[in-house]
Each structure stands twice: as C-alpha cells, then as structure tokens.
Amino acid sequence: MNKRLDNEENNLEILRKISDSKNLTQRELADQVGFSLGKLNYCLNELRKKGLIKYNNFKNNKNKMNYVYIITPKGVAKKTKLLISFMQRKMKEYDEFKRDLENIHNQK
C-alpha cells in the first residue's frame, strides 16, 4: 500500500473514532487507533490545519490533557469521501480475490 493510502486510512480511522466517541482523551484515542501519542498528535494537528476537526482544551481543568474533538462539516464530508474510497478499494480487492480463487478452482 502506498503512503497516500496509508494516510487516508489513518485519517479515516481517526475521524471515525472521533465521531463515535467525542469524550476521548488523546491517550485513549491513540490506544484505539493503535498510534503512539506523538503520531496521533501530529495527525490531529494536520486534520485541524485542513479544517476537518476542531479541538479545545479546557483551560480551567486541572487535567490539561482533556480536549474535546469535534468534526467540522468539512470533516464529515471528507470522512464520507474517504469511507467511500475505502469501500471501493476493498470491493475491488474482493473481486480480484474471488477471480483468483475461481482461476485456481478451474485449473484443477
């Protein structure tokens, strides 16, 4: 898989997790997507720069790690586009796999 597809799948996974659970800490989100805290932080900052998510730190909270992550309307549209692209790739892979199995079966 090329780097662009890896990045798209990473972004999709992060956007999906944020959609599913808005009250995740960065550490919990990193654990759920299988990233180091540093990698997740980098990805979140890139998603924010692209206008796909917003996040705020509760300044008065004693635990400075608490953020609220919100997907922007642009982020929802991008998530949908990434999900469609992901599903199209998986359907193509399935069709290729099925064709390979049929070819193997026909060679017997």
Stockholm file with secondary structure:
# STOCKHOLM 1.0

chainA/1-108         MNKRLDNEENNLEILRKISDSKNLTQRELADQVGFSLGKLNYCLNELRKKGLIKYNNFKNNKNKMNYVYIITPKGVAKKTKLLISFMQRKMKEYDEFKRDLENIHNQK
#=GR chainA/1-108 SS CCHHHHHHHHHHHHHHHHHHCTTCCHHHHHHHHTCCHHHHHHHHHHHHHTTSEEEEECTTSSCTTCEEEEECHHHHHHHHHHHHHHHHHHHHHHHHHHHHHHHHHHHC
#=GC SS_cons         CCHHHHHHHHHHHHHHHHHHCTTCCHHHHHHHHTCCHHHHHHHHHHHHHTTSEEEEECTTSSCTTCEEEEECHHHHHHHHHHHHHHHHHHHHHHHHHHHHHHHHHHHC
//
